[in-house]
Amino acid sequence: MTATTIAFLSVQGSVFAVWAFVAFRSLFRLLALLRHRSGQAIPGARATLSAPRLFLTDPRFGPDRKALALLTPLLLILSLTFAASR
């Protein structure tokens, strides 16, 4: 592996780590909100089915939506760029 490849993969890995952190933090925050709303440790089907709409509309998830909207295309571009260079 060349130094350029290692540097590129390091950047890609760092972007993925941030993306995964934001995604899982969003999921756990959403689960906590659903638990609070339903009053149950494991929310039922109705609460689970409302989760995507809640994530997309609730202002509390605005920063997470923005971060994922920026990081997802960046991660895809990095992956495609690396694949095209092979």
C-alpha positions in Angstrom: 0.0 0.0 0.0 1.2 3.4 -0.8 1.2 6.4 1.5 -1.5 8.0 -0.6 -3.8 5.0 -0.3 -3.3 4.8 3.5 -4.1 8.5 3.8 -7.2 8.2 1.6 -8.4 5.2 3.6 -7.8 7.1 6.9 -9.9 10.0 5.7 -12.6 7.6 4.5 -12.5 5.7 7.8 -12.7 8.9 9.8 -15.8 10.1 7.8 -17.4 6.7 8.3 -16.7 6.8 12.0 -18.4 10.2 12.3 -21.3 9.0 10.2 -21.8 5.8 12.3 -21.6 7.9 15.5 -24.3 10.3 14.3 -26.5 7.5 12.9 -26.4 5.4 16.1 -26.8 8.4 18.3 -29.9 9.3 16.3 -31.3 5.8 16.6 -30.8 5.6 20.4 -32.2 9.1 20.9 -35.2 8.1 18.8 -35.7 4.9 20.8 -35.6 6.9 24.0 -38.2 9.3 22.7 -40.4 6.4 21.6 -40.0 4.7 25.0 -41.0 8.0 26.7 -44.0 8.5 24.5 -45.3 4.9 24.7 -44.4 4.4 28.4 -43.0 0.9 27.6 -39.5 -0.4 27.6 -40.0 -1.9 24.1 -42.3 0.3 22.1 -45.0 -1.5 20.1 -45.6 -1.7 16.4 -47.5 1.6 16.2 -44.7 3.6 17.9 -42.1 1.8 15.7 -43.9 2.6 12.5 -44.1 6.3 13.5 -40.4 6.5 14.1 -39.3 7.5 10.5 -41.9 10.3 10.4 -40.8 11.5 13.8 -37.1 11.5 12.8 -37.9 13.4 9.6 -40.2 16.0 11.2 -39.2 16.5 14.9 -37.0 19.6 15.3 -34.9 17.8 17.9 -33.4 15.6 15.1 -32.7 18.6 12.8 -28.9 18.7 13.5 -28.7 14.9 13.0 -30.6 15.1 9.7 -28.3 17.8 8.5 -25.2 15.9 9.5 -26.3 12.7 7.9 -27.4 14.6 4.7 -23.8 16.0 4.4 -21.9 12.9 5.5 -23.8 10.3 3.5 -23.0 11.8 0.0 -19.4 12.6 1.2 -18.9 9.0 2.2 -20.4 7.7 -1.1 -18.1 10.1 -3.1 -15.1 8.9 -1.1 -16.0 5.3 -1.7 -16.6 5.8 -5.4 -13.4 7.8 -5.8 -11.4 5.1 -4.1 -13.0 2.3 -6.1 -12.4 4.2 -9.4 -8.7 4.7 -8.6 -8.2 0.9 -8.3 
